[in-house]
């Protein structure tokens, strides 16, 4: 999370005695705090292993879902990583309680899905369609083991000494990689006898799906942080109105006209659910010229005039203003 010096200066410039000072400080602290990430799911699906595999700083594992002796957990994190190994009614119920756009589903134990990664991906897509939430396959046991310790030289030698029947696999290797990982590692050294420990580590990371899972979770948490920016700006506008004739009003309104506010609004609006249809297949462009920034700003201004609803219009105008701010800076430096 960027510090945005202008936002920090706003806090300093509004006296603690101002009527809106406490609410202002709370709003800024809420915006700047780290994302709250929950890892949830039924008992036995591997929540702890997924947590270790993804190695998400600050994540919290919730109580299990659908446990007879434990109340249902409140799934209200900025991002919820929901773990399942098969889709059960309890999963559908739990996922339905998560706010839209705040969840990613991990299909753990993907190696158990008909023995192929293609089958695991197909199953994940099936669950995604049923739940309406992106679902990513993962073999968390391998990923967690690799996160703790990459492939060692001893393990590389053990893989090279295996026979094609994969018999007499050392117990420590079997516990670390399971049959899924061992088969992938063995195939790698068969094709490339010069494979190193680093090569095997990369292969195992690829075949367990952890890179895609981490990327999906990172995208979710980045989006959650962006949406907090929209909440901040909405709150500041309300506080400015509440401040009346107090000098705090001018300070807040001046901040809302800064480049920092424009950037926060642009990033937040790009994550807005109200604009999903128009930005789904586009990336947030960083203009390289004033002309490009002006063209993009004009496009969003025109889009905001369409029949897109009040939330969509508000988000589109924030994107417009963000690019106007960029245009101004690029034009000044030309």
C-alpha positions as CSV (number, residue, x, y, z in Angstrom):
1,X,0.0,0.0,0.0
2,X,1.5,3.3,-1.1
3,X,1.8,5.9,1.7
4,X,0.4,8.8,-0.4
5,X,2.2,11.7,1.4
6,X,-0.7,14.1,0.6
7,X,-3.1,11.8,2.5
8,X,-0.7,11.8,5.5
9,X,-0.4,15.6,5.4
10,X,-4.2,15.8,5.4
11,X,-4.3,14.0,8.8
12,X,-1.6,16.4,10.1
13,X,-3.4,19.5,8.9
14,X,-6.9,18.7,10.4
15,X,-6.7,19.5,14.1
16,X,-7.7,16.7,16.5
17,X,-10.3,19.0,17.9
18,X,-12.2,19.2,14.5
19,X,-15.7,17.6,14.6
20,X,-14.7,15.1,11.9
21,X,-11.1,14.5,13.0
22,X,-11.8,11.1,14.6
23,X,-13.8,9.8,11.7
24,X,-11.1,11.1,9.3
25,X,-8.3,9.3,11.1
26,X,-10.4,6.1,11.3
27,X,-11.1,6.3,7.5
28,X,-7.4,6.7,6.7
29,X,-6.3,3.9,9.0
30,X,-8.9,1.6,7.5
31,X,-7.5,2.4,4.0
32,X,-3.9,1.9,4.9
33,X,-4.2,-1.3,7.0
34,X,-3.0,-4.6,5.6
35,X,-5.6,-6.8,3.9
36,X,-7.4,-9.3,6.1
37,X,-7.1,-12.7,4.4
38,X,-9.1,-15.6,5.6
39,X,-8.5,-19.3,4.7
40,X,-11.7,-21.2,5.1
41,X,-13.3,-24.6,4.2
42,X,-14.6,-27.8,5.7
43,X,-12.6,-29.8,8.2
44,X,-10.1,-32.1,6.5
45,X,-9.8,-30.3,3.1
46,X,-6.3,-29.1,3.9
47,X,-6.7,-25.5,5.0
48,X,-3.5,-25.4,7.0
49,X,-1.5,-27.0,4.1
50,X,-2.9,-24.5,1.7
51,X,-2.0,-21.7,4.0
52,X,1.6,-23.1,4.2
53,X,1.7,-23.5,0.4
54,X,0.6,-20.0,-0.4
55,X,2.6,-18.4,2.4
56,X,0.3,-15.4,2.6
57,X,1.6,-12.9,5.1
58,X,-1.0,-12.1,7.7
59,X,-3.6,-14.7,6.6
60,X,-5.8,-16.3,9.2
61,X,-7.3,-19.8,9.1
62,X,-10.9,-19.7,10.2
63,X,-12.8,-22.4,12.1
64,X,-14.0,-25.2,9.8
65,X,-17.2,-24.9,8.0
66,X,-20.1,-27.3,8.7
67,X,-18.6,-28.6,12.0
68,X,-21.2,-30.0,14.4
69,X,-19.5,-28.6,17.5
70,X,-18.3,-25.2,16.2
71,X,-20.4,-22.2,15.1
72,X,-20.1,-21.3,11.4
73,X,-17.2,-18.9,10.8
74,X,-17.9,-15.3,9.7
75,X,-16.3,-15.0,6.3
76,X,-15.9,-11.2,6.1
77,X,-12.2,-10.8,5.2
78,X,-11.0,-8.5,2.5
79,X,-10.2,-11.7,0.7
80,X,-11.4,-15.2,1.4
81,X,-9.4,-18.2,0.2
82,X,-12.0,-21.0,0.3
83,X,-10.6,-24.5,0.2
84,X,-12.4,-27.6,-0.9
85,X,-11.6,-31.1,-2.2
86,X,-15.1,-31.8,-3.6
87,X,-18.1,-29.5,-3.8
88,X,-20.6,-30.2,-1.0
89,X,-23.8,-28.4,0.0
90,X,-21.9,-26.9,3.0
91,X,-19.5,-25.3,0.6
92,X,-22.2,-23.8,-1.5
93,X,-23.8,-22.4,1.6
94,X,-20.6,-21.0,3.0
95,X,-19.5,-19.4,-0.3
96,X,-22.9,-17.8,-0.7
97,X,-22.2,-15.8,2.5
98,X,-19.0,-14.2,1.1
99,X,-19.4,-10.7,-0.4
100,X,-19.2,-10.6,-4.2
101,X,-15.7,-10.3,-5.6
102,X,-14.0,-11.2,-2.3
103,X,-13.3,-14.9,-2.7
104,X,-11.1,-17.4,-4.6
105,X,-11.7,-21.1,-4.4
106,X,-8.9,-23.6,-4.2
107,X,-9.6,-27.1,-5.4
108,X,-7.1,-28.9,-3.2
109,X,-5.8,-32.5,-3.6
110,X,-6.1,-31.9,-7.4
111,X,-3.9,-35.0,-7.9
112,X,-6.8,-37.1,-6.8
113,X,-9.1,-35.9,-9.6
114,X,-8.9,-38.8,-12.1
115,X,-5.1,-38.8,-12.1
116,X,-4.5,-36.0,-14.6
117,X,-4.0,-32.2,-14.4
118,X,-6.4,-31.8,-17.3
119,X,-9.1,-33.5,-15.3
120,X,-8.3,-31.3,-12.3
121,X,-8.6,-28.1,-14.4
122,X,-11.9,-29.3,-15.9
123,X,-13.2,-30.1,-12.4
124,X,-12.1,-26.6,-11.2
125,X,-13.9,-25.0,-14.1
126,X,-17.0,-27.0,-13.3
127,X,-17.0,-25.8,-9.7
128,X,-16.3,-22.2,-10.8
129,X,-19.4,-22.3,-13.0
130,X,-21.5,-23.8,-10.1
131,X,-20.3,-21.3,-7.5
132,X,-19.8,-18.2,-9.7
133,X,-16.2,-17.8,-8.3
134,X,-12.9,-18.4,-9.9
135,X,-11.5,-21.8,-8.9
136,X,-7.9,-22.9,-9.1
137,X,-6.6,-26.5,-8.7
138,X,-3.7,-27.1,-6.3
139,X,-1.7,-30.0,-4.8
140,X,-1.0,-28.2,-1.6
141,X,1.1,-30.9,0.1
142,X,3.8,-30.6,-2.6
143,X,3.6,-26.8,-2.7
144,X,3.9,-26.5,1.1
145,X,6.8,-28.9,1.2
146,X,8.6,-26.8,-1.5
147,X,7.9,-23.6,0.3
148,X,9.6,-25.1,3.4
149,X,12.5,-26.6,1.6
150,X,13.4,-26.8,-2.2
151,X,14.6,-30.0,-3.7
152,X,17.9,-31.2,-2.2
153,X,20.9,-32.9,-3.8
154,X,20.1,-36.1,-1.9
155,X,16.6,-36.1,-3.3
156,X,17.8,-35.5,-6.8
157,X,20.0,-38.6,-6.5
158,X,17.1,-40.6,-5.1
159,X,15.0,-39.6,-8.1
160,X,17.7,-40.6,-10.6
161,X,18.0,-44.0,-8.9
162,X,14.4,-44.9,-9.3
163,X,13.2,-47.5,-11.8
164,X,10.5,-46.8,-14.4
165,X,8.1,-48.8,-12.3
166,X,8.7,-46.2,-9.5
167,X,9.1,-49.1,-7.0
168,X,11.0,-48.8,-3.7
169,X,10.5,-45.1,-3.4
170,X,12.2,-43.9,-0.2
171,X,9.6,-43.0,2.4
172,X,10.9,-39.5,3.0
173,X,10.5,-38.8,-0.8
174,X,7.0,-40.3,-0.9
175,X,6.0,-38.2,2.1
176,X,7.5,-35.0,0.5
177,X,6.3,-35.3,-3.1
178,X,3.6,-38.1,-3.2
179,X,3.2,-40.2,-6.3
180,X,2.2,-37.2,-8.3
181,X,5.3,-35.2,-7.7
182,X,7.6,-38.2,-7.8
183,X,6.3,-39.2,-11.3
184,X,6.8,-35.6,-12.6
185,X,10.3,-35.4,-11.1
186,X,11.3,-38.8,-12.5
187,X,10.0,-37.9,-16.0
188,X,12.0,-34.8,-15.9
189,X,15.3,-36.5,-15.1
190,X,14.6,-39.2,-17.7
191,X,14.2,-36.5,-20.4
192,X,17.0,-34.4,-19.0
193,X,19.7,-36.3,-17.1
194,X,21.5,-33.0,-16.4
195,X,18.5,-31.6,-14.5
196,X,19.5,-29.8,-11.4
197,X,17.8,-29.4,-8.0
198,X,16.7,-26.0,-9.1
199,X,15.1,-27.5,-12.3
200,X,13.2,-30.1,-10.3
201,X,12.0,-27.4,-7.8
202,X,10.6,-25.4,-10.8
203,X,9.0,-28.5,-12.3
204,X,7.3,-29.5,-9.1
205,X,6.1,-26.0,-8.4
206,X,4.6,-26.0,-11.9
207,X,2.9,-29.4,-11.6
208,X,1.3,-28.7,-8.2
209,X,-0.3,-25.5,-9.5
210,X,1.0,-23.2,-6.8
211,X,2.2,-20.4,-9.1
212,X,-1.3,-20.0,-10.6
213,X,-2.9,-20.2,-7.1
214,X,-0.6,-17.6,-5.7
215,X,-1.2,-15.3,-8.7
216,X,-4.9,-15.6,-8.3
217,X,-4.8,-14.9,-4.5
218,X,-2.5,-11.9,-5.1
219,X,-4.9,-10.5,-7.7
220,X,-7.7,-10.9,-5.2
221,X,-5.9,-9.1,-2.4
222,X,-4.8,-6.4,-4.7
223,X,-8.4,-5.8,-5.8
224,X,-9.5,-5.8,-2.2
225,X,-6.9,-3.1,-1.4
226,X,-8.1,-1.1,-4.4
227,X,-11.7,-1.2,-3.3
228,X,-10.8,0.2,0.1
229,X,-9.7,3.3,-1.9
230,X,-13.2,3.8,-3.1
231,X,-14.5,3.5,0.4
232,X,-11.9,6.1,1.5
233,X,-12.9,8.6,-1.1
234,X,-16.6,8.1,-0.4
235,X,-16.1,8.7,3.3
236,X,-14.0,11.8,2.7
237,X,-16.7,13.3,0.6
238,X,-19.2,12.7,3.3
239,X,-16.9,14.1,6.0
240,X,-16.4,17.2,3.9
241,X,-20.1,17.7,3.7
242,X,-20.5,17.1,7.5
243,X,-17.7,19.5,8.4
244,X,-19.9,22.5,7.3
245,X,-18.0,25.7,7.9
246,X,-15.2,24.1,9.9
247,X,-11.7,24.6,8.3
248,X,-11.5,20.8,8.0
249,X,-13.9,20.9,5.1
250,X,-11.4,22.9,3.0
251,X,-8.6,20.6,3.9
252,X,-10.5,17.5,2.9
253,X,-11.8,19.1,-0.3
254,X,-8.3,20.2,-1.2
255,X,-7.0,16.7,-0.8
256,X,-9.8,15.4,-3.0
257,X,-8.4,17.6,-5.8
258,X,-4.8,16.2,-5.5
259,X,-3.0,13.8,-7.7
260,X,-3.0,11.2,-4.8
261,X,-6.8,11.3,-4.7
262,X,-7.0,10.9,-8.4
263,X,-4.7,7.9,-8.4
264,X,-6.6,6.3,-5.5
265,X,-9.8,6.8,-7.4
266,X,-8.5,5.5,-10.7
267,X,-7.2,2.3,-9.1
268,X,-10.4,1.8,-7.0
269,X,-12.7,2.4,-9.9
270,X,-10.8,0.0,-12.1
271,X,-11.6,-2.7,-9.5
272,X,-15.3,-1.7,-9.2
273,X,-17.8,-4.5,-9.8
274,X,-19.9,-2.0,-11.7
275,X,-17.3,-1.8,-14.5
276,X,-16.5,-5.5,-14.8
277,X,-18.2,-5.9,-18.2
278,X,-16.1,-3.1,-19.8
279,X,-12.7,-3.8,-18.2
280,X,-12.8,-7.6,-18.0
281,X,-10.6,-7.9,-21.1
282,X,-8.5,-4.8,-20.6
283,X,-5.5,-3.8,-18.4
284,X,-5.0,-0.6,-16.6
285,X,-2.9,1.4,-19.1
286,X,-0.1,3.7,-17.9
287,X,0.1,6.4,-20.6
288,X,3.4,7.2,-22.1
289,X,2.4,10.6,-23.5
290,X,0.0,13.4,-22.7
291,X,-1.9,12.7,-25.9
292,X,-2.5,9.1,-25.0
293,X,-3.7,10.1,-21.5
294,X,-6.0,12.7,-23.0
295,X,-7.5,10.2,-25.4
296,X,-8.2,7.7,-22.6
297,X,-9.6,10.3,-20.4
298,X,-12.0,11.5,-23.1
299,X,-13.1,7.9,-23.8
300,X,-14.1,7.4,-20.2
301,X,-15.8,10.7,-20.0
302,X,-18.0,9.6,-23.0
303,X,-18.6,6.2,-21.4
304,X,-19.8,7.9,-18.2
305,X,-22.5,9.6,-20.2
306,X,-24.0,6.3,-21.2
307,X,-26.7,4.3,-19.5
308,X,-24.5,2.5,-17.0
309,X,-26.2,3.3,-13.7
310,X,-25.0,5.6,-10.9
311,X,-22.3,3.3,-9.5
312,X,-20.9,2.7,-13.0
313,X,-21.0,6.4,-13.8
314,X,-19.2,7.3,-10.5
315,X,-16.5,4.8,-11.2
316,X,-16.1,5.9,-14.8
317,X,-15.7,9.5,-13.8
318,X,-13.0,8.5,-11.3
319,X,-11.1,6.8,-14.0
320,X,-11.6,9.9,-16.2
321,X,-10.2,12.1,-13.5
322,X,-7.3,9.8,-12.9
323,X,-6.2,10.1,-16.5
324,X,-6.8,13.8,-16.5
325,X,-4.4,14.0,-13.6
326,X,-1.9,11.9,-15.6
327,X,-2.4,14.1,-18.7
328,X,-1.7,17.2,-16.7
329,X,1.6,15.8,-15.3
330,X,2.8,14.5,-18.7
331,X,1.9,17.8,-20.4
332,X,3.8,19.8,-17.8
333,X,6.9,17.7,-18.2
334,X,6.9,17.7,-22.0
